[in-house]
């Protein structure tokens, strides 16, 4: 069971890192509709990769977490949330 969970985490980490790396604009200039489209795309890719339906809301949450973690400490207060 532990191996299955670790494997699932590795499968989820790849697409998240790829989508976060594709964003070239700073986090504070991206609009909400853009984030929703990217979240939908991430959810679709995760669904195709894992075969399990993923909510677009989860995709947006993962993108937000990725942007927060990759943002510099000084830039975090300027994030849109």
Secondary structure, DSSP 8 states (H G I E B T S, - for coil): -HHHHHHHHHHHHHHHHHHHHH--S-GGG--HHHHHHHHHHHHHHHHHHHSS---HHHHHHHHHHHHHHHS-TTTGGGS--
